[in-house]
Amino acid sequence: MAIDLVICGGSALSDHPRWAVFLELKVGATEGVGQTPAYAEADRWNFSWFDSDEVVVDRLTDTDYAYLKRDSADDATDDSFQSLLWKDIVDEFDRQLQGSLFDYPHRSVVQLTDFIQSLKETENMDSPFDESQLSERLNLYFEYSDLIEQVEKANSQFESDFEDLSKYLRSNWEARLGDSYDFEKSRWLASPSSKPKWQALLPEYWDQDPLDSDSTIRLYFRHSPTTDSLRNRTLTFRLRLPPQRHVHTTPQGDCQSFNDEFTSLASTEYAGRLDDALKPIGVDKTRLSSASALCSKEYPLDPQNLAGSYLGQLDAAVREFCVDNPELLTVLNEVFEQTYQTVFETEPTGEFPGPLQPKE
């Protein structure tokens, strides 16, 4: 059994990937009998990951299944697969291509244009492509090639600078917060990651292993010093319920899954108390009815001091969500405990420690 494409990512120092995307690509063929259900139920895949040659699905923090098909074809049989259209891929590539001549080497633009044309022929799509317009733009490239080369070199340096800043922040935020807050005494965890998107902090109590497996139940706060967020001069602080971990999404016995039970309680029985607890923070987005980012708030960064302002705004976010708002943490913990008891028919290990404590 082999799916068309598996993409994995994670720390090169880890013995296993952190996330994976599984893609089934359909052009002329249709889905085989039981094909996507078999893929969705597979618990491991052949995949070269440094010293390992397989991926175990239950060890992945996040998984996505995609079914890429022609517009006229049926969706995947299994609901785990999100159907995507070649037509939409073409539209997105076309959108990226517009005005990109001076952003990328001209050979890359031509190659992408050829690929788009091949996809359009496959989908029998009408092509608005105008060769004369492309030739005209390429002539501009050759006329200003020296200037473009200088701009490309400058842009490459800027890209490197943003990447260096991202690495610095994900390597230093834990120590900076540790100067102000007593994680050990508070029984909270700071959880840095080699991937800038996945920087987390949480009470130890919200990291449980009910099934004695490699995949744990987690409810955590996340910030992401990615190069995109730094370019946008914004720190986004989120409360996150992982949407893809199997231990989160698999029903236990006659119960719903952990995520379904948690979001149901958060958006009904506890909705009023959560709204009241979130109001003083002034969150920008709230979505308690589905897993992933349950709520988030954006903090502006100073372009004259991105590193300093990022760490300063991170401290402000931690104070608002994790230190100065015990009611929010209390209500969230009540939802966490009730969900855990209902789904796993047992109490979580340990006890809830309350807010993160500043150092004296």
GIHUQUI-V722356 format. One record per residue. N is the residue number from 1. RES is the residue in three letters. PSI is psi as a letter, one per 20 degrees, with the letter a starting at -180 (NA if undefined). Layout:
N_RES_PSI / N_RES_PSI
This chain:
1_MET_p / 2_ALA_o / 3_ILE_r / 4_ASP_g / 5_LEU_p / 6_VAL_p / 7_ILE_p / 8_CYS_q / 9_GLY_r / 10_GLY_a / 11_SER_p / 12_ALA_i / 13_LEU_i / 14_SER_q / 15_ASP_j / 16_HIS_q / 17_PRO_q / 18_ARG_h / 19_TRP_r / 20_ALA_q / 21_VAL_p / 22_PHE_p / 23_LEU_p / 24_GLU_p / 25_LEU_p / 26_LYS_p / 27_VAL_f / 28_GLY_h / 29_ALA_q / 30_THR_r / 31_GLU_p / 32_GLY_r / 33_VAL_p / 34_GLY_j / 35_GLN_g / 36_THR_h / 37_PRO_h / 38_ALA_g / 39_TYR_g / 40_ALA_h / 41_GLU_i / 42_ALA_p / 43_ASP_i / 44_ARG_q / 45_TRP_q / 46_ASN_p / 47_PHE_p / 48_SER_o / 49_TRP_n / 50_PHE_d / 51_ASP_i / 52_SER_q / 53_ASP_j / 54_GLU_q / 55_VAL_p / 56_VAL_o / 57_VAL_g / 58_ASP_i / 59_ARG_i / 60_LEU_p / 61_THR_g / 62_ASP_p / 63_THR_q / 64_ASP_q / 65_TYR_p / 66_ALA_q / 67_TYR_o / 68_LEU_p / 69_LYS_r / 70_ARG_q / 71_ASP_h / 72_SER_i / 73_ALA_q / 74_ASP_q / 75_ASP_r / 76_ALA_q / 77_THR_g / 78_ASP_p / 79_ASP_i / 80_SER_h / 81_PHE_p / 82_GLN_p / 83_SER_p / 84_LEU_q / 85_LEU_p / 86_TRP_h / 87_LYS_g / 88_ASP_h / 89_ILE_g / 90_VAL_g / 91_ASP_g / 92_GLU_g / 93_PHE_g / 94_ASP_g / 95_ARG_g / 96_GLN_h / 97_LEU_h / 98_GLN_p / 99_GLY_j / 100_SER_j / 101_LEU_g / 102_PHE_j / 103_ASP_h / 104_TYR_q / 105_PRO_q / 106_HIS_h / 107_ARG_h / 108_SER_h / 109_VAL_g / 110_VAL_g / 111_GLN_g / 112_LEU_h / 113_THR_g / 114_ASP_g / 115_PHE_g / 116_ILE_g / 117_GLN_h / 118_SER_g / 119_LEU_h / 120_LYS_h / 121_GLU_h / 122_THR_g / 123_GLU_j / 124_ASN_l / 125_MET_q / 126_ASP_p / 127_SER_p / 128_PRO_j / 129_PHE_p / 130_ASP_o / 131_GLU_h / 132_SER_h / 133_GLN_g / 134_LEU_g / 135_SER_h / 136_GLU_g / 137_ARG_h / 138_LEU_h / 139_ASN_h / 140_LEU_h / 141_TYR_g / 142_PHE_h / 143_GLU_h / 144_TYR_k / 145_SER_h / 146_ASP_g / 147_LEU_g / 148_ILE_h / 149_GLU_g / 150_GLN_g / 151_VAL_g / 152_GLU_h / 153_LYS_g / 154_ALA_g / 155_ASN_h / 156_SER_h / 157_GLN_g / 158_PHE_g / 159_GLU_g / 160_SER_h / 161_ASP_g / 162_PHE_h / 163_GLU_g / 164_ASP_g / 165_LEU_g / 166_SER_g / 167_LYS_g / 168_TYR_g / 169_LEU_g / 170_ARG_i / 171_SER_i / 172_ASN_i / 173_TRP_h / 174_GLU_g / 175_ALA_h / 176_ARG_g / 177_LEU_h / 178_GLY_h / 179_ASP_h / 180_SER_h / 181_TYR_q / 182_ASP_n / 183_PHE_g / 184_GLU_g / 185_LYS_h / 186_SER_i / 187_ARG_l / 188_TRP_q / 189_LEU_p / 190_ALA_p / 191_SER_n / 192_PRO_q / 193_SER_q / 194_SER_i / 195_LYS_p / 196_PRO_h / 197_LYS_h / 198_TRP_l / 199_GLN_p / 200_ALA_q / 201_LEU_q / 202_LEU_q / 203_PRO_q / 204_GLU_h / 205_TYR_h / 206_TRP_j / 207_ASP_n / 208_GLN_q / 209_ASP_m / 210_PRO_h / 211_LEU_j / 212_ASP_l / 213_SER_a / 214_ASP_i / 215_SER_p / 216_THR_q / 217_ILE_p / 218_ARG_p / 219_LEU_p / 220_TYR_r / 221_PHE_q / 222_ARG_q / 223_HIS_q / 224_SER_n / 225_PRO_m / 226_THR_r / 227_THR_h / 228_ASP_g / 229_SER_h / 230_LEU_g / 231_ARG_h / 232_ASN_i / 233_ARG_l / 234_THR_p / 235_LEU_p / 236_THR_p / 237_PHE_p / 238_ARG_q / 239_LEU_p / 240_ARG_p / 241_LEU_o / 242_PRO_p / 243_PRO_i / 244_GLN_i / 245_ARG_p / 246_HIS_h / 247_VAL_h / 248_HIS_h / 249_THR_i / 250_THR_p / 251_PRO_q / 252_GLN_o / 253_GLY_c / 254_ASP_j / 255_CYS_r / 256_GLN_r / 257_SER_r / 258_PHE_g / 259_ASN_g / 260_ASP_g / 261_GLU_g / 262_PHE_g / 263_THR_h / 264_SER_g / 265_LEU_g / 266_ALA_h / 267_SER_i / 268_THR_e / 269_GLU_h / 270_TYR_j / 271_ALA_g / 272_GLY_g / 273_ARG_h / 274_LEU_g / 275_ASP_g / 276_ASP_h / 277_ALA_h / 278_LEU_h / 279_LYS_g / 280_PRO_h / 281_ILE_h / 282_GLY_l / 283_VAL_q / 284_ASP_h / 285_LYS_q / 286_THR_p / 287_ARG_m / 288_LEU_i / 289_SER_i / 290_SER_q / 291_ALA_r / 292_SER_c / 293_ALA_o / 294_LEU_h / 295_CYS_q / 296_SER_q / 297_LYS_p / 298_GLU_p / 299_TYR_p / 300_PRO_q / 301_LEU_q / 302_ASP_o / 303_PRO_h / 304_GLN_i / 305_ASN_m / 306_LEU_g / 307_ALA_g / 308_GLY_g / 309_SER_h / 310_TYR_g / 311_LEU_h / 312_GLY_g / 313_GLN_h / 314_LEU_g / 315_ASP_g / 316_ALA_g / 317_ALA_g / 318_VAL_g / 319_ARG_g / 320_GLU_g / 321_PHE_h / 322_CYS_i / 323_VAL_g / 324_ASP_j / 325_ASN_m / 326_PRO_h / 327_GLU_g / 328_LEU_g / 329_LEU_h / 330_THR_g / 331_VAL_g / 332_LEU_g / 333_ASN_h / 334_GLU_g / 335_VAL_g / 336_PHE_g / 337_GLU_g / 338_GLN_g / 339_THR_g / 340_TYR_g / 341_GLN_h / 342_THR_g / 343_VAL_g / 344_PHE_i / 345_GLU_k / 346_THR_r / 347_GLU_q / 348_PRO_q / 349_THR_p / 350_GLY_b / 351_GLU_q / 352_PHE_p / 353_PRO_i / 354_GLY_a / 355_PRO_q / 356_LEU_p / 357_GLN_p / 358_PRO_q / 359_LYS_q / 360_GLU_NA
